[in-house]
Amino acid sequence: MESREYKILVVDDEENIRWLYKEELEEEGYQITAAASGEEALTMVPELKPDLVVMDIKMPGISGVDALIKIKEVDKDIPVILCSAYSDYKQDFSTWASDAYVVKASNLDELKKAITRVLEERQP
Amino acid sequence: MDYRQRYETLSKVIKINSSATPINDRLMQTAHFLCLTGLAPTIVFYLLQHRGRRLTLRLAADSGGNLQLPAPPYSYTLPDSVDPLCAPLTSRIACPLDLESNNSDDPFRRQRPYGWSLPLADDTQTYGTMVLLHNKAFTLSDDNLQFLLIICRQIASGLREDILRKRSHKKVRRLKFLHRVGARLNISENLQSVFSQLPDSSLTFFAHSASILTIYATENLPTEIIDQGFRDNEVRRIGLETSREQTARMKFAVQPTVVDIKNSADSSYRDFFSHFSAHIILPLISRGVRLGSLEFFLDKDPKVQHLIPLEKNELELLEILAVHLAATVERTRTRSQLDLANQAAILRTRQLTISHRMKNALLAADTPDQISRLTLGALASSEGFSCSPAIYIGYQKEGKFWHTRFYARDPGSLSNDNKCPKITDDTTPLKVLTCHLLRASDNLDEKIIRDIETLKFADLEAAPTRFRKALTEEKPTIIPARFITALHSKLAEIIPASEILIIPLPGKQHLKGVILANADRIKEQDLSYITLFTDAATLALDNTELYQRLQNSLATLNRAQSRLTQSEKLMALGEMATSIAHEIKNPLVSIGGFARRLHKKIPEESREKGYSQVIMKEIERLEEIVNNVLSFSRTESDVFAPADINQLISDTAALFTREMKKLNIELKLQLTPGIPEVECDGNQIKQVLINLINNSIQAITGKTAGLEKNRLTIRSTPYCNLDKQQELALIEVEDTGGGIQEETIHDIFNPFFTTKHDGTGLGLPICHRIILNHKGEIRIQNQVGRGVKVVISIPFKHSNHHEQPVDQHRQER
């Protein structure tokens, strides 16, 4: 599986959260790039071509869901994991287009599992 | 007797007989002068009386001027008499008399049986005879005879004048009498006083003894014979059936008729009126209608009997009397009818006024109880309909039985100082009137309260037929009390009356109640006014019921509104809590995340491992609390409720009508009316419809060319899937947008697949997901070059068991 280092784009308006994600996920062996907003992420996606995007929903500027749709427009094969403080977005059909939905928590185990699963599904 | 003596005597006799002295004086003086001439010692006058049918000795005089009046009076009935006295009367010539052989009690004739009889006659009539009496036979010279005949003629002319004077006096007296009677009749007030005039009248009229029997009979008035015997002034009433002939005469006589009773063919009639001689019938006719008759009965008195047959002018006078009487009877009758009509009109006006006033009072009342009590009060009050006492039996819906709720009696009878004001009095304010009428059902003594509380009826349907009929006809009825007392034995005590008024108060669904009241003082024709008034009561009852229902709805609405305000407040609070929780969560995640990292770095055996453990656990606890707050504050996203699918379609389509009109697209809704409600989340279905309509509009406007008219059709139909045994609602959205290219048709439900430049590729996938969520299906029927038909099917009933397939779920049931 570890044939190459996956590039993961982390999008969150909270600097501390970005830092936490970076620290934790780099430990897992991913190559992490961070963006502070949906807009910033969108400018980075074409060049970076990330293997996966972890996206917060509630952010200043465009929301995570909108950013997700825009990213899919650029390349619909880039998987996006939505990661939000709200647990019940899971049931909302507006978020179902994401590849996974994870409730934001200090324990990142669930997020890590979701990343592994989504990346495995993308394996050709 | 010389010429001179004759001349003097003649002039004296002429002078006497042309004077106005009474007849007896005249005859006496004449006889005296003649005796003085020595022609005879005694002169006797016999005068014809009773219309010339009897000859009566009037008086005798002699030369001494002594007047001898006969006692007893001697009279001779002419036709039977062979008396020589009669000869000169028939032949009207003087003749000598030889009365010796004639056996007579006449004292003068017995004293002086010889003489001459000379007729007292003029050209028209014989009045009697003057007889010169002697002791022996004697003759009269021609001169003396001529002289005596001249004397007789003078006496006769005097007698004629007497008769004429008497007749004219009689006529004047009768005319005066008629005038007087007429005047009295004109001012008489009623029939009784008319009748009381009559005995007096007959006395005046006939101047002899007679009974008056007035018979008065018409269709409208009682048939009776009033016998007014004037002698004892006693009024007797005789049943008419005593005489058939009498009835017939009375019925058919239109002309004044005189009946000779003893010659009547009807024996019962003859016997019944045997003490009368004649019966005079004067029909009373006014304006061609027989009102009855005025009848006189003449006594069997010789003095009266000569009156029969009546003279023509007498009959005419009686006829005038009858006409007067008939007019009076007619007038009094008309007046009494007018009086009755007037009284009735006054009564009706009063009742109408009561109905009107009570209607206003009822409409101003607030509660059903007040209306019931007001209705009872107006019925019971003597100022109202005088049906006191009255009770109201109401239907108790919960207990399903009938119970007396109110009792009222005439408030006027309660106390004098608190007398009820007149309902008809417009100056009494409605409030005061209402107060007084309500009092009719207050102030009851304890016995009445106890009595009416015992009145419970499990089933009025089991009541006697007459009572039930009154209820089903739904209008006031009067029935005999015995039909009511069968309902409950106490009722007779509570309403002591022989007739009971039943007033059903019909409601919209069922009978609201029944009023029972004393009907002894009202009549059948009063019912229409009572109906007017009770209809108003029923209406008022309905109104208050509606009003109360409205009040209840208003209260519910107010409660709902306050709840809504409350929940809005809660929602605002929730939103605030959410945003706070969200703000807290991010720092928590950072703190927690880094604490976790620290924890990992701390060696197992160090004390710090325990500290970081505490921090981690506490943060997890905080995260749990924040998660709870966040999930609580958001509402459920799927709200399944029965919804009218047609309404959803038309509501959604309405959002596009303006745009479609602008784009020249015809919108056609073919909705099956009455389609059952579908259990669904209305907002999500709307979302689906918005997406589909949007797609269609874009397809229509985007197509290059098309012969067909631009049209968008939305249909709703119920459908039964026999394989799955499932009832479904079908919604079809069909456009003329040219259809979808065959190669792309398989991708259209994939997310982010789109053929439009500005499309997200999420429209149809979202629709798909929503319909799946509703256990339904979405299919595309594509006609390349023409258009697309999207068919959505949703089951009417939504199942909450997401795991179970729908068919399995149905089989279980």
Interface residues (C-beta under 8 A of the other chain):
Chain A: E14 N16 I17 W19 L20 E23 E24 K58 I69 K72 E73 K76 A85 Y86 S87 D88 Q91 D92 F93 W96 A97 V103 K104 A105 S106 N107 L108
Chain B: A581 H582 K585 N586 P587 L588 V589 S590 I591 G592 G593 F594 A595 R596 R597 M616 I619 E620 E623 V626 N627 L630 S631 R634 S637 D638 Q684 P751 F752 T760 G761 L762 P765 I766 R769 I770 N773
